[in-house]
Amino acid sequence: MAKKRYNLKKIFIVFGVILPLILLSIFLVIKHSLSRTIAFGDEKIEITEEAKESLVSVLDAFEDSGNNAYASVDFELDEFIEKYPFTYKRGFSDPKKYDLYLPYKEDLLLIKSVDEDKWLRLSDYNSRELYFKTGKFKDKYSEVHASTSPEIKTRGEIDQIEQGDMAYLLFKNVKVPEYLKVSFKGKDLDFFKLEDGSKDTYVAIIPSTYESEVGKMPIEFSYSSKYMPNLNMTYLTVKERDFSEQYLTIPADTEREKRNKEAREEFSNKMKNVFNKNTYKFSGDMDKFFSGFELPCYGFLTTEYGATRYINEELSPYTHTGLDIACIIGTPVSATAEGRVVFAGELTMSGNTVVINHGFNIYSSYYHLNSLDCQEGEIVEAGQKIGESGTTGFSNGPHLHFEISYKDKRMEAGYFIYGKAVTFDNYEELFESKAN
């Protein structure tokens, strides 16, 4: 029997060429079926492999779930920095269209499925990876947020106020309020969105009183997040002001009944709750706000703001916190500015009392009224009658005690009405100027 001969050439072709080609084809088919392609349209965006893997895993989970893994969206569609259209192709399937939204908050990234009109919310970790390992995103994010800075506003000299006056900080382009922090002399300040038609503008009030420390005081402010730390400092100078002294004689029984420990505690406890009721939002710019205050009634100034008092020849532990305006009982008393009445009732020490919130934590208070013409919760306009003057509570004659405060920090009311302090020397001229 003849020995079988093998054709080495054919064997080489089969095992050396054809089989590898078949295996390579199978490998390429499998690889392609498992491939994932992300293309950002006309944008040349280079995302890291780690970020790409994170994005791919989210998109895969979305498609594998039958497009059910979507999230509700709690931001307006104009509240984002940029929108980036992209396509995602998985294996042999047709590419699908998505929009990647870059919001103002660094820990949020949203993807919209264009075909299904559904949203995906990426986790904090994935969001930050995409933001801050992708140069184009990070540059755009930094550019938008870097323009936030404060402007100090005062009534007179730049960056200076007198004891009893106030200043305010105006912040523009505040896209994420949580990133804004403001402190004065190391204490955090509240800030409020300005309802003046402008977008993303916030204000922080810096009050001072008769006991405020004088000198150059630091203001620290930051608009920063974990990936964009930012801390700045500026200064506000509080200037010293001379305050007067006053000597009063009060019947002993009146003092015992109206100015005792229980009366003070009643007043303190009630006002503590009242000054937390910042329930009114002022609509308009800050210039309009500070030019809208009026004198609530006319008469004779009997006590200045910040006066040190001696009652029955003893130094009072309480400095006078407002303006005392003597007038006959029944004189109409009106609201100094528009706002919401947050208290209207009788207290032992202040008698019939009204407190109005004007927004931004600014309050006006009216004591010793003979009668009340408003009720708690009511919205009042500037000049609207809220009561009549009297001598209820701890009072030595018919008058209105009137004050303006930032929460419970009593300020000089004259600055709000006239742009200057009201004193015995100028009150007649000032009262007359507004009366006419």
JOSULUR-V975578 format. One line per field, one symbol per residue. ss: DSSP state (@ for helix, = for strand, . for the rest). psi: psi as a letter, one per 40 degrees, with the letter a starting at -180 (. if undefined). burial: + if it has 9 or more other ideal C-beta (glycine too) atoms within 8 Angstrom, else -. Layout:
BEGIN
ss->???
psi->???
burial->???
END
This chain:
BEGIN
ss->.......@@@@@@@@@@@@@@@@@@@@@@@@@@@.====.........@@@@@@@@@@@@@@@@...............===========.....========......====....====..@@@@@@@@@..@@@@@@@@@@@....====......===...======.....@@@=====..==..===.=......======.......=========.=..=...========.....====...@@@@@@@..@@@@@@@@@@@@@@........=..@@@@@.........====....====..==.......====.....===....=========...=======....===========......==....======........========..===.@@@@@.........@@@@@@@@@.
psi->hihhhhgddddddddddddddddddddddddddeihhhhfbehghhiiddddddddddddddddeffegiiihfiieefidihhiiihhhbeiiiihihhhgidhdfhhhhhhddefiihhiiddddddddeehddddddddddeeehiihhhidbihfiiiheaiiihhhifgdgddehhhihfehiiiiihhgeeihfhiihhhiiadeihiahhhhhiigiadegihhiiaihhhiiihiiiihihhhddddddefiddddddddddddddeeggehhhhiiddddeeeiihdiiahhdhihehhihhfehhhehiheahhhhiihehhhihdiiahhehhahiddeahihhhheiffhiiihifidihfiihehhiihehheaiiafiagieihihhhihihbehhihdddddeeiihiddeddddddddd.
burial->----------++++--+-+------------+--++++-+----+-++--++-+++-++++++---+--+---------+---+++++++----++++++++++-+-+++++++----++++---+++++++++-+++-+++-++--+-+-+-+----++++++++++++++-+++--++++++----+-++-+-+----++++++++++-+----++++++++--++-----++++++-+-++-+-+-+---++--+++--++-++--+++-++-+--+-+---+--++-++++++-+-+-++++++++++---+--++-++++++-+-+-++++++++++++--++++++++++++++++++++++++-+-+---+-+-+-+-++++++++++--+++++++++--++++++++++--+++--++--++--+--
END
